[in-house]
Amino acid sequence: MEDKKLVRLYQAQKAFLDSRALYRAFCAGIGAGKSWAGSYDLIRRAKPGRLYLVLAPTYPMLSDSSFRSFLSVATELGLAEPGDVKKSAPPSIRLLTGAEVLFRSADDPERIRGPNLSGVWMDEASLMHVDAFNVAIGRLRQGGEQGWLSATFTPKGRQHWTFEQFASGRPNTEMFRARTSDNPFLPADFHGTLRQQYTSRLAAQELEGEFTEVVGAMFRRSWFSIVDVAPGEMRLLRWWDLAGTEKTAEKASDPDYTAGVLMGKAKDNRYYILDVRRQRSTPRDVQNLVRQTAELDGRDVAVWMEQEPGSSGVSVIDHYVRNVLQGFNFHGERSTGDKATRAQPFAAQAEAGNVMLVRGAWNKDFLDEVEVFPFGVHDDATDAAAAAFMKLALTIKRRLWAG
C-alpha cells in the first residue's frame, strides 16, 4: 500500500519536474510535497550565472517555510555552502552551480519589479494576489531567453485566479495534481484526523487538491436536525458574540447583532443548540440581556464571551467580570484566525449529523444565517455557535469549568 502511494506521488512530482511548459503548477493537498517539488524543480533547472526568484505570500511564510525548504533540499544535494547563504533580510542563496536565488515576499507585488529573471517559483501561490503572477511573468527575460514560472499551491476554488491560469487550458501552461494521502511519509493518522475536522467540500480542496465550486456557504441547513427535547444530562455553556463596532455603509442600515448561543454536549458526543438570543441595542441593554439570560440559564451554566483585541477588549471583559456577571462562571477568551477557519470543525460535525437544534422560534433565523456563512452580511450567531462547539469539544481532556 505504501509503495503504491509512493508511486502515485512520484509520478505526479516527476511529471511536474519534467514539464517543458513555460508556466506549470503542482496543485496538491496539504502535506503532499509541494515545497519539496518547487525547491527541487528550481534547483534542477537553474543555470550557471542566471538569477532566479522564490516568492511566498508573506515574509514570515518566506522565512519560516519557503526559504527553509529550499535550503534543506539544496544542502541535501550538496549545492549550498554556509558562506553562500544570506539569511538576513532579504535572503538569498548562491548555489555551487553558479546560479543565484533571491527570496522575496509577494505581499506588495509592485516590489517584485526590478531584475530580469530566468525563473520564478511561487510557493503557496493560491494565497497571493494575481498581480504577483502578472508582475513576475513580466520579469522572465534574461540572457536573450524566455524564462519560466512554476507555482505550488493548495487550490482555493474555481473562482480563484490560479484555476483560470493553470486549469483552464491556457497555452504554454500545464498543471499536475497530488493528494495528501499519496504521501507515505506523513504520520499514519494525519489524513484521517484532518478529514474528521473538515466538511466534504473543504476535504476535497485541502486533502484531495481539487478546485471545488463555492456554492455560497460552508453549511447546509439540511445538516441540522430539529428535535423537540434535548437529553437531560449535558455539559452546557453559553457563548456571547458582542455586536461589532465597525462602521460601514452596509452596516449603517443593517448593523450587527449581539448573539448568545446556549449549547450542550451529550454523553454520546452529539451537540445540541438549545437557545439563540440575538439583539441589536445599546451597550447597557446588551449588558442587561447578558445578565438576565445568565440568571435564566442558571449559575451552573458557564458563560463565555469573545474578547476583542487590544486594551479595549480587556476592559470590556473586566467590566463584565466585576459588574455584569459577578458571581457567575464567566470567562473571556480571544479568538485566533478568521471566522471561516474557526467554524470548520463545527461545520464538519454538523455535516456528520452530530449537531441538533431544539425546536424554537429562533430556528429559522439561525438556519438562514448559517446557510450563507461566511458570505452573509451577518455571522454573529454562527460565530458564537462555532466558538461554543470548540469550547465544549475541549472537555474531552479537561473540565470546561477550570477556565
Secondary structure, 3 states (H helix, E strand, C coil): CHHHHHHHHHHHHHHHHHCCCCEEEEEECCCCCHHHHHHHHHHHHCCCCCEEEEEECCHHHHHHHHHHHHHHHHHHCCCCCHHHEECCCCCEEECCCCCEEEEEECCCHHHHCCCCCCEEEEECHHHCCHHHHHHHHCCCEECCEECEEEEEECCCCCCCHHHHHHCCCCCCEEEEEECHHHCCCCCCCHHHHHHHHCCHHHHHHHCCCCCCCCCCCCCCHHHCEEECCCCCCEEEEEEEECCCCCCCHHHHHCCCCEEEEEEEEECCCCEEEEEEEEECCCHHHHHHHHHHHHHHHCCCCEEEEEECCHHHHHHHHHHHHHHHCCCCCEEEEECCCCHHHHHHHHHHHHHCCCEEEECCCCHHHHHHHHHHCCCCCCCHHHHHHHHHHHHHHHHHCCCHHHC
